[in-house]
Amino acid sequence: MTGATSPDRRRFLTAGAAVVGAAASAQLWLPGTARAAATPLPDGVFGLGVASGDPLPDGVVLWTRLAPDPLNGGGMPDAAVPVQWEVAADERFRKVVRRGTAQALPAYGHSVHVDVRGLRAGRVYWYRFRAGGQISRVGRTRTAPPAHSTGGHLRVALASCQNWQNGYFTPYADMLAQDPDVVLFVGDYIYESAPSATAVRRHEGSGEPYTLTQYRNRYAQYRLDPDLADIHANAPFVVTFDDHEVDNDFAGEIPQDPAKQPHDAFVARLTAAYQAYYEHMPVRAAAVPNGPHIRMHRRLDFGRLARLSVLDTRQFRSDQATSQAGAQDPALTMLGADQKQWLLDGLHRSPARWNLIASQIMMAETDLQIGEGKLWFYDAWDGYQAERNALLDEFRDVRNPVVLSGDRHLTMISDLKTDYADPASQVVGAEFVGTSISSNGDQDLDAFHRQWDPLMPDNPHWKFIDAHRGYHLFDVRRDRIDAQVRVVDTVLKPEAVPSTLARLRVDAGRPGVRLV
């Protein structure tokens, strides 16, 4: 896999954003009997676009959702609808390699998740859907490299925290131009906050979402952002959720405000939120929710170059601590016993050169107290220190661990150390906390540095911090990872000017990260 942009790729970026809706194309796709049997549907069923995700060497998940009235429940008839799908080796669909029919069921919001197999490793493919005589835009995706390949180049984009009300999703336009092999989204895909009259873009609805229909409407609104739709249609995503997909700072089945959300009510909210999440993400059937539970932790291999372990730091965690003593309680867990063992097994047995770990929240320490003493964010790994420190101790025996995180709405790039109470303790890895796509809007950078720069002496493991909006871009090779902090000048307008704010490097066999 490579991040280079070919002439064919440039032509696709110019033409691929248009909906392939010509009648002639539709007529050539299916025989007359299939066309006659199509269920009459309202116009605009593919308005939420297309997406792909979780690439394997021989396959990928293809996604769409039929929703002609996306902000009002979807607008589909209460019936199953057959959706034809097609995968080709070329953007004109002259070399179709796989095709079939999936059922869009009302029980799942008429979403479609096609787990296509039998593809060739390390290849670009194009795909599209058809239902009721309508045809979707064309999507473009990639499969993972061959399982035993040892070289090559993997380009990964890291994104998180896209608050509709705080601004436009302009960083995705630049991400599209960088042509990542895969986009890793580590949480806060939607925000559950109520509409604000002073927002840059106002949330739909009249309050926070609690029901399945309300969560569907919120996801649909976010999916209508053109820059988000374009990057989804051009690169496979690997996703996991954080708190705002449900409720701010929730832990397991404990809401942020238990006095206002009784347990049964919050379980119902979890059930609705997880189902809506599944309905709008390009994930496999393993992620079909079971009531208030959903399977999100999983691992993906990109040859023997990189293994990606995707964590779930919400469902299995203990309730947050409220004091420093509580944060050091060895009984507290972020991952739960089963997920922690799953993670360690995958890391210690990994054949990969690089072990990438997707963590929704920051793992390195953030000491907010200037001078003597410590002050931590209890919702992050700092609030679960015994488990965090034990995990970092295990990193001593893991080949090239790199943690990719979000949540903070800031860029915070750090060395990972076995003991943050001892500045001389061993460095065992690197962490990139990606800034937000739009959350917090355009921050006052002078105010940020006045607040955060004085904390640098108490956090010597921090290598770079910043408050621009944007994302991180990684070029993974056997000997190194070259990282770029890609930022935009504003998210308050539909268009923005991108730039590279910083370049950093992680060298294989040399734990830690350095500015280039």
VENVENFEN-V448608 format. One record per pair of residues at least 24 apart in sequence whose ideal C-beta (glycine too) atoms are under 8 Angstrom apart, sorted by the first residue. I is the first residue (numbers start at 1). J is the second residue. If there is no record, write none. Layout:
i->(I,I)
j->(J,J)
This chain:
i->(1,1,1,1,1,1,1,1,1,1,2,2,2,2,3,3,3,3,3,3,3,4,5,8,9,9,11,12,12,12,12,13,13,13,15,16,16,16,16,16,16,17,17,17,18,19,19,19,19,20,20,20,20,20,21,21,25,26,26,26,26,29,29,29,29,29,30,30,34,35,37,38,38,38,38,39,39,39,39,39,39,40,41,41,41,41,41,41,41,41,41,42,42,42,42,43,43,44,44,45,45,45,45,46,46,46,46,46,46,47,48,48,48,48,48,49,49,49,49,49,49,50,50,50,50,50,50,50,50,50,51,51,51,51,51,51,52,52,52,52,52,52,52,52,53,53,53,53,53,53,53,54,54,54,54,54,54,54,55,55,55,55,55,55,55,56,56,56,56,57,57,57,57,57,57,57,57,58,58,58,58,58,58,59,59,59,59,59,59,60,60,60,60,60,60,60,61,61,61,61,61,61,61,62,62,62,62,62,62,62,62,62,62,63,63,63,63,63,63,64,64,64,64,65,65,65,65,65,65,65,65,65,66,66,66,66,66,67,67,67,70,70,70,70,70,71,71,71,71,72,73,73,73,74,74,74,74,76,76,76,77,78,79,80,80,80,81,81,81,82,83,83,83,83,84,84,84,85,85,85,85,85,85,85,86,86,86,86,87,87,87,87,87,88,88,88,89,89,89,90,91,91,91,93,93,97,104,108,108,108,109,109,109,111,111,111,113,113,113,113,115,115,119,121,121,121,121,122,122,122,137,138,139,139,139,140,140,140,141,141,142,142,142,142,144,144,144,144,145,145,145,146,147,147,147,148,148,149,149,149,150,150,150,150,150,151,151,151,152,152,152,153,153,153,154,154,154,154,154,154,154,154,155,155,155,155,155,155,155,155,156,156,156,156,156,156,156,156,156,156,157,157,157,157,157,157,157,157,158,158,158,158,158,158,158,158,158,158,159,159,159,159,159,159,159,159,160,160,160,160,160,160,160,160,160,160,160,160,161,161,161,161,161,161,161,161,161,161,162,162,162,162,162,162,162,162,162,163,163,163,163,163,163,163,163,164,164,164,164,164,164,164,164,164,165,165,165,165,165,165,165,165,165,166,166,166,166,166,166,166,167,167,167,167,167,167,167,167,167,168,168,168,168,168,168,168,168,168,168,169,169,169,169,169,169,170,170,170,170,170,170,170,170,170,170,171,171,171,171,171,171,171,171,171,171,171,171,172,172,172,172,172,172,173,173,173,173,173,174,174,174,174,174,175,175,175,175,176,176,176,176,176,177,178,178,179,179,180,180,181,181,181,182,182,182,182,182,183,183,183,183,183,184,184,184,184,184,185,185,185,185,186,186,186,186,186,186,186,186,186,186,187,187,187,187,187,187,187,187,187,187,188,188,188,188,188,188,188,188,188,189,189,189,189,189,189,189,189,190,190,190,190,190,190,191,191,192,192,192,192,192,192,192,193,200,200,200,209,209,210,210,210,211,212,212,212,212,214,215,215,215,215,215,216,216,216,218,219,219,219,219,220,223,232,236,237,237,238,238,238,238,239,239,239,240,240,240,240,240,240,240,241,241,241,241,241,242,242,242,242,242,242,243,243,245,245,246,246,246,246,247,249,249,250,251,251,251,251,251,252,252,252,252,252,252,253,254,267,267,297,297,297,299,301,301,302,302,303,304,304,304,305,305,305,305,305,305,306,306,306,306,306,306,307,307,307,307,307,307,307,307,308,308,308,309,309,309,309,309,309,309,310,311,311,311,311,311,311,311,312,312,313,313,313,314,317,318,320,320,320,321,321,321,322,324,324,324,326,326,327,327,327,327,327,327,328,328,329,330,330,332,332,332,332,333,333,334,334,334,334,335,340,340,343,344,344,347,347,347,347,348,348,348,350,350,352,353,353,353,353,354,354,354,354,354,354,355,355,355,355,355,356,356,356,356,357,357,357,357,358,358,359,359,359,360,360,360,361,361,361,361,362,362,362,362,362,362,363,363,363,363,363,363,364,364,364,364,364,364,364,364,364,364,364,365,365,365,366,366,367,367,367,367,368,369,370,370,370,371,380,380,389,389,392,392,392,392,392,393,393,395,395,395,396,396,398,398,400,400,400,400,400,401,401,401,401,402,402,402,402,402,402,403,403,403,403,404,404,404,404,405,405,405,405,406,406,406,407,408,408,409,409,409,409,409,410,410,410,410,410,410,411,411,411,411,411,411,411,411,411,411,411,412,412,412,413,413,413,413,413,413,413,413,414,414,414,414,414,415,415,415,415,415,416,416,416,417,420,423,426,427,427,427,428,429,429,430,430,430,430,431,432,432,432,432,432,434,434,435,435,435,435,435,435,435,435,435,436,437,437,437,437,438,438,440,440,441,441,441,442,442,442,442,443,443,443,463,463,463,463,464,464,464,466,466,468,470,470,478,479,479,480,480,480,480,481,481,482,483)
j->(122,142,144,145,152,153,154,155,181,302,152,153,155,181,153,155,178,179,180,181,475,179,179,91,124,179,91,91,126,140,234,176,177,234,91,91,137,138,140,233,234,137,230,233,137,46,135,136,137,128,135,136,137,138,134,135,135,130,133,134,135,84,86,93,130,135,84,130,84,133,82,82,131,132,133,77,79,81,82,131,132,132,66,68,76,77,81,131,132,133,134,68,69,75,76,68,134,68,134,76,131,132,134,129,131,134,135,136,137,224,220,223,224,229,280,136,137,223,229,232,233,127,128,129,136,137,138,139,232,233,139,232,233,237,281,282,127,139,141,232,235,236,237,282,236,237,238,239,281,282,283,236,238,282,283,284,298,300,141,142,143,144,182,236,300,117,143,144,300,121,122,143,144,145,146,147,303,117,118,119,120,121,143,115,116,117,118,119,143,116,119,125,141,142,143,236,113,114,115,116,282,283,284,87,112,113,114,116,127,129,139,141,282,111,112,113,114,281,282,111,112,129,136,104,109,110,111,112,220,223,279,280,104,110,111,112,131,109,110,220,217,220,221,223,224,204,217,220,221,217,213,216,217,109,110,216,220,104,106,110,106,106,106,104,105,106,110,131,132,131,112,129,130,131,129,130,131,112,114,116,127,128,129,130,127,128,129,130,116,119,125,126,127,125,126,127,123,125,126,126,126,138,140,126,128,125,131,275,278,279,216,276,279,278,279,280,282,283,284,285,284,285,143,145,146,147,149,146,149,152,233,233,232,233,234,233,234,235,235,236,181,182,235,236,300,301,302,303,302,303,305,303,301,303,304,303,304,303,304,305,303,304,305,353,478,303,305,478,303,305,477,475,476,477,181,182,302,305,306,474,475,476,179,180,181,182,473,474,475,476,180,181,182,183,184,356,404,473,474,476,182,183,184,235,471,472,473,474,184,186,404,406,432,434,471,472,473,474,183,184,185,186,406,434,437,471,185,186,187,188,242,360,405,406,407,434,436,437,187,188,406,407,409,435,436,437,438,439,188,189,190,222,228,436,437,438,439,188,191,193,244,436,438,439,440,190,191,199,201,203,221,222,225,438,191,193,195,196,199,200,201,202,203,199,200,438,439,440,441,491,200,201,438,441,442,469,490,491,492,200,201,225,227,438,491,492,493,494,496,225,227,228,437,438,491,227,438,469,488,490,491,493,494,495,496,227,437,438,469,470,471,486,487,488,491,496,498,225,227,228,230,231,437,227,230,495,496,498,470,486,488,496,498,231,471,473,486,227,230,231,234,235,498,473,486,234,235,235,473,235,236,302,235,236,237,238,302,231,235,236,237,238,237,238,308,358,404,237,238,239,240,240,242,358,359,360,404,405,406,407,434,240,241,242,243,244,245,360,361,406,407,241,242,243,244,245,406,407,436,439,219,222,239,241,245,277,280,281,215,218,219,222,244,245,244,439,218,244,245,246,247,248,273,244,441,491,492,272,273,268,269,272,272,271,272,275,276,272,272,273,275,276,277,276,279,280,276,276,277,279,280,280,280,282,282,281,282,300,308,310,358,281,282,283,296,297,310,311,312,358,360,277,296,312,314,360,313,314,360,361,406,407,314,379,273,277,270,273,274,314,273,320,379,314,314,317,318,319,320,314,315,316,317,318,319,292,319,291,292,339,342,343,346,351,352,352,476,352,351,352,353,352,353,354,476,477,478,352,353,354,355,356,476,346,347,350,351,352,354,355,356,356,357,358,343,346,347,355,356,357,358,358,335,339,343,357,358,359,360,339,360,359,360,361,360,384,384,378,379,383,378,383,384,378,374,375,376,378,383,376,378,382,383,384,385,385,386,386,386,387,383,384,386,387,384,387,381,384,387,388,387,387,391,391,391,394,394,395,398,401,394,397,398,398,399,399,399,400,478,508,399,400,402,476,481,508,398,399,400,401,402,402,403,404,476,401,402,403,404,404,405,403,404,405,405,406,407,405,406,407,408,405,407,408,412,431,433,388,392,403,405,416,431,403,412,414,415,416,417,420,431,433,461,462,420,459,461,412,459,420,455,458,459,455,458,454,455,458,458,407,408,418,419,416,417,418,428,429,418,428,428,429,511,426,428,428,429,429,506,508,509,511,428,429,430,511,429,430,431,432,481,506,429,430,431,432,431,432,434,472,431,432,433,434,433,434,436,433,433,435,435,436,439,440,467,435,448,452,465,466,467,435,464,465,466,467,468,470,472,485,501,502,462,464,465,462,463,464,465,483,485,504,513,459,461,462,463,513,461,463,511,512,513,461,511,512,461,461,460,511,461,511,512,511,511,512,506,511,512,513,513,472,474,483,504,513,471,472,466,467,468,469,470,471,472,485,487,469,469,470,471,491,469,491,467,469,469,491,492,469,490,491,492,467,468,469,504,513,514,515,502,504,515,501,502,501,498,501,508,507,508,505,506,507,508,505,506,516,513)
